[in-house]
């Protein structure tokens, strides 16, 4: 019968021998296990003591250091660069966002890398989006070897240029108005992950817009929609700032794409921030997007078609003007199209005409007598009653 000795607390067998003396092999193997693991580790590491990963990079595992599994890099380095941090283009055109990668020291064997292009829309770049989810980058394209996949509105419009080794520049076809923003080129090779960003801007024009009912009638969603109705988008801060630098002066506050309300002043005056303030963008900051109401600053880029004044022996009321453009093979022009044609294509016409929003305007690039003010611009007659007679601007 087994019995337990007091004092030493040794468990004995029926033969009166301690159990650990009857299993010497197991005990010796237990004692040798750390040594065997160390030998196996050395065999895997090789003479340099470094674990080779199959992607060609070398890392040093220091699990025995602080126990956190940290990994030190000890080999070639991946570099991702772009020679152009910002690119501008016109709507409807193709654009290339440059991105190149290379290794130091240079490698001469093929690499299996994964390329990822992602996008942060221009009105989220400053971090002022309404929610963290809204400011998260979205995928544009991923590629590995000869396989690639594009996403969302970019599906079928993007490809990698691949004009030389390491060239992963993104080509975007048929640029949309809302394609502007920050694009990230990310190159992934094993545990290595490097990236670079490129800003994309569209060449266009900013114009203020107010309701037929008068000024300050749009909440944020209403401002977004009214710009879309004019074949435009809400302007970004950067677009409004550039327009101010080019001379835009407007004393009514309007929504921008980031949810702020601002207005540009080049000639300080009373009622527009006061005469003591320097020229610049006057800002109300972030406003309540549902409750507060202001005008809108819209941005329009070039159009693929043609905006023209319809030559006709008679003038039209609004309903007749709409039908006249349809009969001519087009449709009545939107304000954003007229602004883009004026600014980017030199449209100049000293004849007032109906537009799709019910306003009457005309574009002047070369100021002259009887054609309004001394400065170029799109002159406005406001929103006259629809029964009045004017010409019409069509788009085809």
NORKA-V201864 format. One line per field, one symbol per residue. ss: DSSP state (H for helix, E for strand, L for the rest). phi: phi as a letter, one per 40 degrees, with the letter a starting at -180 (. if undefined). Layout:
# NORKA-V201864
ss = ???
phi = ???
This chain:
# NORKA-V201864
ss = LLLELLLLLLEELLLLLEHHHHLHHHHHHHHHHHHHHHHHHHHHHLLLLLEELLLLLEEEELHHHHLLLLEEELLLEEEEELLLLEEEELLLLLEEELLEEEEELLLLLLLLLEEEEEEEEHHHLLLLLLLLHHHLLEEEEEEELLEEEELHHHLLLEEELLLLLLELLEEELLLLHHHLEEEEEEEEELLEEEEEEEEEEELEEEEEELELLELLLELHHHHHHHHHHLLLEELLHHHHHHHHHLLLLLLLLEELLLLEEEEEELLLLLLLLLLLLLLEEEEEEELLLLLLLEEEEEEEELLLLLEEELLLLLLELHHHHHHHHHHLLLEELLHHHHHHHHHHHLLLLLLLEELLLLLEEEEELLLLLLLLLLLLEEEELLLLLLLLLEEEEEEL
phi = .cbbccgcfccbcccgbdccccbcccccccccddcccccccccccgccgbcccccgcbbbcbdccbgcgcbccaacbcbbabcbcabbabdgcbbbccabbabbccbbbdbbbbbbbbabddcbccgcccadcccccbcbabaagcbaabbfccdgbbaccfcadgcbccbbbfdcdcccibbbbbbbbgccabaabbcbbbcaabbcabccchcgbbcccccdccccccfabcccdccccccccchcbacccacbccgcbaacbbbdacgbhgccccdiccbcgcbcccccbacbbbbbbcbccbbacccacbcbcccccdccccccgbaccccccccccccbbgcbacbcacbccgcbaacbbbdadgbgccccibcbcgbcdcccbacabbba
